[in-house]
Amino acid sequence: MPRSGHWQSRSPWLACRWRFILKTKTVVFVSLLLLFGCSNHSGSHSADSVNYLDNTGRDDVLSGGVKMIPVKTPKGTFRVWTKRVGNNPTMKVLLLHGGPDFSHEVLEAFDSYFPAASIEYYYYDQLGSYYSDQPDDPDLWDLPRFVEEVEQVRQALGLDEENFYLYGISWGGLLGIEYALKYQQNLKGLIISNMMASIPAYNEYAETVIMPAMDQAVLAEIKEYEAAGDFSNPRYMELLLEHHYVEHALRMPLEEWPEPVNRGFKHMNPDVYIPMQGPSELGASGKLVEWDRTGDLDEISVPTLVIGARHDTMDPEHMEWMAGAVQNGRYLLCPNGSHLALYDDQETYFDGLINFVHDVDSGRF
């Protein structure tokens, strides 16, 4: 057996040829590796991920995306909490939570879906909510003032008609409608989730559909507590949780409710909720009791997604009608969902929501 390197010394031409073949194979192998590496799911995600996670020039890096934004009101200047997640120059979604008194915490399921879709989004606690200032002044809990607050937050975050999608769920959807009717020139898209365009119609649906389907003995006991104004009685909330919430708010056993939802309930502020919504959980009776925008929806021309759920406290047929009442609407029904369909019909909810944002962004809508 010849020793190593013997054939190279006997034939310089063959040695050069062999080195050329080895070099060529290496180049081909590396090229194929890069080609197939970039064509698979994780590889194709890499370029978007680099941009999505790029914080260059951002002034919120030190705080992890958090900004406390000053909001001017007739009663002075207060600060509201926001948090940015991701980076996308053409898709930025500001999230309006429900209540009015909850916090952004109930919306934390967005973390499981929006980053993978490369959608930049902003959590935001409205004035009076847990992470923002909570002034003790009932005059501040007024719908037009909340609209102006959203506009100030938009300006502070630098959102505009080239990238600004406004999402609102429940009360946040009501607030989103009001914002669009005054400031839609700033919007690229609007998402109204689990909210009807009329509080009188919502109350009628509760009276004619939701309450008749309940155990009537339980309903009678709930009504007794409401008639007595005994809304803080633990038994009142126990009855609502077991016979109303698990059917129409979040269709999961109470012990399986996601932690962000439980945290959101823990941090709710009744000093905002009761004046606006009223104390009852079976309809509205506060400042919003006469709110009705059914006759104004045709003024909304921006692309609009309306999300409804079959088991919601809100009438899904009314919400489907809303999608046709605006000039450029789409309806998404969550057949297994309730008021928090983002949890109990999650894949349907987020697939439809993400498709809407992408369709508007790409011009397919």
C-alpha positions as semicolon CSV with decimal commas, in nm:
position;residue;x (nm);y (nm);z (nm)
1;M;0,000;0,000;0,000
2;P;0,158;0,336;-0,101
3;R;0,208;0,584;0,176
4;S;-0,018;0,887;0,204
5;G;0,040;1,149;-0,065
6;H;0,237;0,908;-0,291
7;W;0,000;0,940;-0,590
8;Q;0,005;1,322;-0,566
9;S;0,384;1,324;-0,603
10;R;0,371;1,085;-0,900
11;S;0,111;1,293;-1,094
12;P;0,101;1,672;-1,038
13;W;-0,178;1,708;-1,298
14;L;-0,398;1,455;-1,116
15;A;-0,337;1,628;-0,785
16;C;-0,444;1,963;-0,928
17;R;-0,750;1,803;-1,084
18;W;-0,849;1,641;-0,756
19;R;-0,814;1,969;-0,567
20;F;-1,039;2,135;-0,827
21;I;-1,306;1,864;-0,785
22;L;-1,298;1,894;-0,407
23;K;-1,329;2,272;-0,427
24;T;-1,617;2,250;-0,674
25;K;-1,807;1,999;-0,459
26;T;-1,762;2,220;-0,155
27;V;-1,904;2,522;-0,337
28;V;-2,201;2,319;-0,465
29;F;-2,267;2,174;-0,119
30;V;-2,259;2,515;0,049
31;S;-2,485;2,660;-0,223
32;L;-2,740;2,382;-0,177
33;L;-2,725;2,421;0,199
34;L;-2,801;2,792;0,170
35;L;-3,074;2,731;-0,088
36;F;-3,263;2,473;0,113
37;G;-3,191;2,648;0,440
38;C;-3,357;2,964;0,309
39;S;-3,649;2,780;0,157
40;N;-3,773;2,610;0,472
41;H;-4,011;2,779;0,718
42;S;-3,753;2,878;0,978
43;G;-3,516;3,012;0,717
44;S;-3,776;3,224;0,537
45;H;-3,877;3,362;0,872
46;S;-3,524;3,486;0,943
47;A;-3,526;3,798;0,724
48;D;-3,864;3,914;0,856
49;S;-3,752;3,832;1,210
50;V;-3,441;4,047;1,179
51;N;-3,651;4,344;1,068
52;Y;-3,931;4,274;1,315
53;L;-3,688;4,272;1,606
54;D;-3,490;4,573;1,486
55;N;-3,508;4,848;1,749
56;T;-3,276;5,086;1,566
57;G;-3,371;5,446;1,639
58;R;-3,644;5,353;1,886
59;D;-3,666;5,562;2,202
60;D;-3,832;5,287;2,406
61;V;-3,555;5,026;2,403
62;L;-3,438;5,090;2,759
63;S;-3,788;5,022;2,894
64;G;-3,861;4,717;2,679
65;G;-4,106;4,904;2,458
66;V;-4,294;5,077;2,740
67;K;-4,387;5,445;2,716
68;M;-4,582;5,655;2,960
69;I;-4,764;5,904;2,739
70;P;-4,889;6,237;2,876
71;V;-5,257;6,299;2,800
72;K;-5,410;6,642;2,835
73;T;-5,763;6,656;2,978
74;P;-5,993;6,933;3,103
75;K;-5,885;6,828;3,453
76;G;-5,511;6,837;3,395
77;T;-5,244;6,622;3,235
78;F;-5,216;6,254;3,324
79;R;-5,006;5,964;3,197
80;V;-5,120;5,649;3,023
81;W;-4,918;5,329;2,982
82;T;-4,831;5,180;2,642
83;K;-4,599;4,903;2,529
84;R;-4,475;4,838;2,178
85;V;-4,404;4,486;2,054
86;G;-4,214;4,436;1,728
87;N;-4,131;4,655;1,433
88;N;-4,316;4,687;1,103
89;P;-4,335;5,015;0,911
90;T;-4,669;4,936;0,743
91;M;-4,862;4,729;1,001
92;K;-4,902;4,885;1,347
93;V;-5,203;4,790;1,560
94;L;-5,313;4,988;1,866
95;L;-5,514;4,766;2,102
96;L;-5,814;4,913;2,287
97;H;-5,916;4,692;2,579
98;G;-6,268;4,647;2,708
99;G;-6,445;4,775;3,015
100;P;-6,419;5,064;3,040
101;D;-6,209;4,961;3,338
102;F;-6,011;4,654;3,238
103;S;-5,645;4,661;3,135
104;H;-5,439;4,542;2,842
105;E;-5,370;4,219;3,032
106;V;-5,680;4,045;2,894
107;L;-5,532;4,088;2,545
108;E;-5,200;3,917;2,614
109;A;-5,297;3,628;2,385
110;F;-5,182;3,857;2,102
111;D;-4,827;3,763;2,201
112;S;-4,890;3,411;2,071
113;Y;-4,989;3,524;1,720
114;F;-4,889;3,874;1,610
115;P;-4,507;3,837;1,633
116;A;-4,513;3,533;1,403
117;A;-4,721;3,740;1,158
118;S;-4,468;4,028;1,176
119;I;-4,736;4,271;1,296
120;E;-4,620;4,552;1,522
121;Y;-4,869;4,613;1,804
122;Y;-4,920;4,834;2,104
123;Y;-5,071;4,745;2,438
124;Y;-5,237;5,046;2,598
125;D;-5,410;5,100;2,932
126;Q;-5,665;5,377;2,900
127;L;-5,678;5,647;3,165
128;G;-5,821;5,500;3,485
129;S;-5,697;5,149;3,406
130;Y;-5,445;4,957;3,613
131;Y;-5,108;5,056;3,462
132;S;-5,208;5,415;3,386
133;D;-5,294;5,704;3,614
134;Q;-5,622;5,660;3,799
135;P;-5,748;6,008;3,886
136;D;-6,045;6,026;4,121
137;D;-6,267;6,249;3,908
138;P;-6,593;6,114;3,761
139;D;-6,604;6,397;3,504
140;L;-6,317;6,230;3,322
141;W;-6,519;5,919;3,240
142;D;-6,676;6,064;2,931
143;L;-6,684;5,916;2,580
144;P;-6,567;6,225;2,384
145;R;-6,274;6,267;2,625
146;F;-6,170;5,904;2,568
147;V;-6,176;5,966;2,190
148;E;-5,941;6,260;2,232
149;E;-5,718;6,046;2,453
150;V;-5,683;5,786;2,178
151;E;-5,593;6,059;1,930
152;Q;-5,322;6,193;2,163
153;V;-5,182;5,842;2,206
154;R;-5,179;5,794;1,827
155;Q;-4,983;6,115;1,780
156;A;-4,734;6,026;2,053
157;L;-4,670;5,685;1,899
158;G;-4,629;5,829;1,549
159;L;-4,904;5,622;1,388
160;D;-5,067;5,742;1,065
161;E;-5,281;5,645;0,768
162;E;-4,989;5,452;0,614
163;N;-4,969;5,203;0,900
164;F;-5,230;5,262;1,174
165;Y;-5,482;4,989;1,248
166;L;-5,713;5,048;1,543
167;Y;-5,842;4,738;1,722
168;G;-6,110;4,754;1,990
169;I;-6,287;4,478;2,181
170;S;-6,619;4,528;2,362
171;W;-6,606;4,884;2,504
172;G;-6,286;4,921;2,303
173;G;-6,488;4,845;1,990
174;L;-6,737;5,117;2,082
175;L;-6,449;5,356;2,135
176;G;-6,300;5,249;1,802
177;I;-6,625;5,333;1,621
178;E;-6,632;5,677;1,781
179;Y;-6,269;5,738;1,692
180;A;-6,325;5,635;1,329
181;L;-6,627;5,863;1,295
182;K;-6,412;6,161;1,395
183;Y;-6,058;6,072;1,289
184;Q;-6,075;5,804;1,021
185;Q;-5,838;6,006;0,801
186;N;-5,563;5,877;1,034
187;L;-5,658;5,511;0,991
188;K;-5,539;5,238;0,758
189;G;-5,782;4,984;0,905
190;L;-6,037;4,935;1,183
191;I;-6,120;4,619;1,380
192;I;-6,441;4,610;1,587
193;S;-6,441;4,298;1,803
194;N;-6,742;4,168;1,996
195;M;-6,929;4,497;2,009
196;M;-7,266;4,599;1,870
197;A;-7,326;4,946;1,728
198;S;-7,612;5,017;1,969
199;I;-7,645;4,984;2,346
200;P;-8,029;4,980;2,324
201;A;-8,001;4,691;2,078
202;Y;-7,753;4,518;2,310
203;N;-7,992;4,555;2,604
204;E;-8,277;4,420;2,394
205;Y;-8,070;4,117;2,297
206;A;-7,992;4,053;2,664
207;E;-8,361;4,078;2,755
208;T;-8,501;3,869;2,469
209;V;-8,226;3,611;2,402
210;I;-7,967;3,584;2,680
211;M;-8,186;3,602;2,991
212;P;-8,470;3,375;2,870
213;A;-8,212;3,101;2,806
214;M;-8,084;3,113;3,164
215;D;-8,206;2,905;3,457
216;Q;-8,501;3,121;3,561
217;A;-8,458;3,056;3,932
218;V;-8,096;3,171;3,908
219;L;-8,199;3,473;3,701
220;A;-8,460;3,568;3,961
221;E;-8,198;3,556;4,237
222;I;-7,960;3,770;4,029
223;K;-8,239;4,021;3,971
224;E;-8,306;4,039;4,346
225;Y;-7,946;4,138;4,414
226;E;-7,962;4,398;4,135
227;A;-8,290;4,543;4,260
228;A;-8,137;4,579;4,606
229;G;-7,821;4,735;4,463
230;D;-7,621;4,459;4,632
231;F;-7,370;4,421;4,350
232;S;-7,074;4,358;4,579
233;N;-7,234;4,054;4,738
234;P;-7,010;3,750;4,671
235;R;-7,317;3,542;4,593
236;Y;-7,413;3,781;4,312
237;M;-7,077;3,736;4,138
238;E;-7,083;3,362;4,207
239;L;-7,416;3,329;4,026
240;L;-7,295;3,536;3,732
241;L;-6,972;3,342;3,696
242;E;-7,136;3,001;3,709
243;H;-7,446;3,075;3,502
244;H;-7,358;3,364;3,273
245;Y;-6,986;3,420;3,231
246;V;-6,894;3,059;3,148
247;E;-7,169;3,059;2,884
248;H;-7,128;3,399;2,725
249;A;-6,807;3,569;2,844
250;L;-6,549;3,288;2,826
251;R;-6,668;2,935;2,752
252;M;-6,421;2,748;2,970
253;P;-6,453;2,605;3,320
254;L;-6,359;2,876;3,567
255;E;-6,057;2,681;3,688
256;E;-5,922;2,680;3,329
257;W;-5,954;3,051;3,263
258;P;-5,620;3,185;3,135
259;E;-5,406;3,371;3,385
260;P;-5,414;3,704;3,193
261;V;-5,794;3,702;3,209
262;N;-5,797;3,638;3,583
263;R;-5,535;3,907;3,630
264;G;-5,742;4,149;3,424
265;F;-6,049;4,088;3,640
266;K;-5,838;4,137;3,952
267;H;-5,716;4,474;3,825
268;M;-6,049;4,614;3,701
269;N;-6,149;4,960;3,822
270;P;-6,519;4,986;3,914
271;D;-6,486;5,363;3,956
272;V;-6,470;5,383;3,576
273;Y;-6,688;5,088;3,484
274;I;-6,998;5,168;3,688
275;P;-7,047;5,530;3,575
276;M;-7,006;5,432;3,209
277;Q;-7,154;5,082;3,183
278;G;-7,363;5,058;3,498
279;P;-7,334;4,798;3,774
280;S;-7,535;4,519;3,611
281;E;-7,365;4,246;3,408
282;L;-7,688;4,171;3,221
283;G;-7,711;4,492;3,023
284;A;-7,595;4,852;3,032
285;S;-7,743;5,135;3,238
286;G;-7,468;5,396;3,279
287;K;-7,372;5,698;3,070
288;L;-7,364;5,481;2,759
289;V;-7,721;5,355;2,790
290;E;-7,849;5,562;2,493
291;W;-7,540;5,521;2,274
292;D;-7,640;5,421;1,919
293;R;-7,434;5,458;1,601
294;T;-7,633;5,230;1,373
295;G;-7,731;5,526;1,156
296;D;-7,372;5,649;1,121
297;L;-7,177;5,338;1,023
298;D;-7,208;5,419;0,653
299;E;-6,977;5,715;0,716
300;I;-6,688;5,476;0,791
301;S;-6,497;5,420;0,468
302;V;-6,169;5,266;0,588
303;P;-6,131;4,886;0,561
304;T;-6,317;4,744;0,860
305;L;-6,326;4,399;1,015
306;V;-6,615;4,318;1,248
307;I;-6,567;4,009;1,468
308;G;-6,863;3,832;1,623
309;A;-6,912;3,505;1,810
310;R;-7,206;3,271;1,823
311;H;-7,224;3,254;2,204
312;D;-7,142;3,618;2,273
313;T;-7,339;3,854;2,496
314;M;-7,356;4,059;2,175
315;D;-7,587;3,960;1,889
316;P;-7,372;3,798;1,616
317;E;-7,635;3,875;1,350
318;H;-7,622;4,244;1,440
319;M;-7,244;4,238;1,410
320;E;-7,268;4,073;1,070
321;W;-7,505;4,352;0,967
322;M;-7,246;4,608;1,086
323;A;-6,988;4,467;0,845
324;G;-7,230;4,539;0,562
325;A;-7,328;4,880;0,694
326;V;-6,978;5,027;0,674
327;Q;-6,852;5,111;0,327
328;N;-6,570;4,858;0,313
329;G;-6,635;4,583;0,565
330;R;-6,568;4,217;0,631
331;Y;-6,730;3,990;0,889
332;L;-6,557;3,719;1,088
333;L;-6,775;3,475;1,284
334;C;-6,621;3,265;1,560
335;P;-6,867;2,973;1,577
336;N;-6,733;2,832;1,904
337;G;-6,659;3,164;2,069
338;S;-6,818;3,397;2,321
339;H;-6,738;3,753;2,429
340;L;-6,370;3,662;2,468
341;A;-6,349;3,466;2,145
342;L;-5,979;3,547;2,132
343;Y;-5,951;3,270;2,393
344;D;-6,236;3,025;2,340
345;D;-6,221;3,025;1,958
346;Q;-5,864;3,140;1,935
347;E;-5,742;2,997;1,605
348;T;-6,048;3,117;1,412
349;Y;-6,018;3,457;1,576
350;F;-5,651;3,523;1,510
351;D;-5,643;3,363;1,165
352;G;-5,920;3,596;1,053
353;L;-5,770;3,900;1,224
354;I;-5,421;3,844;1,082
355;N;-5,557;3,776;0,734
356;F;-5,745;4,105;0,745
357;V;-5,439;4,308;0,843
358;H;-5,224;4,135;0,580
359;D;-5,491;4,174;0,312
360;V;-5,525;4,547;0,375
361;D;-5,148;4,589;0,386
362;S;-5,096;4,407;0,055
363;G;-5,386;4,577;-0,123
364;R;-5,587;4,255;-0,153
365;F;-5,877;4,385;0,057
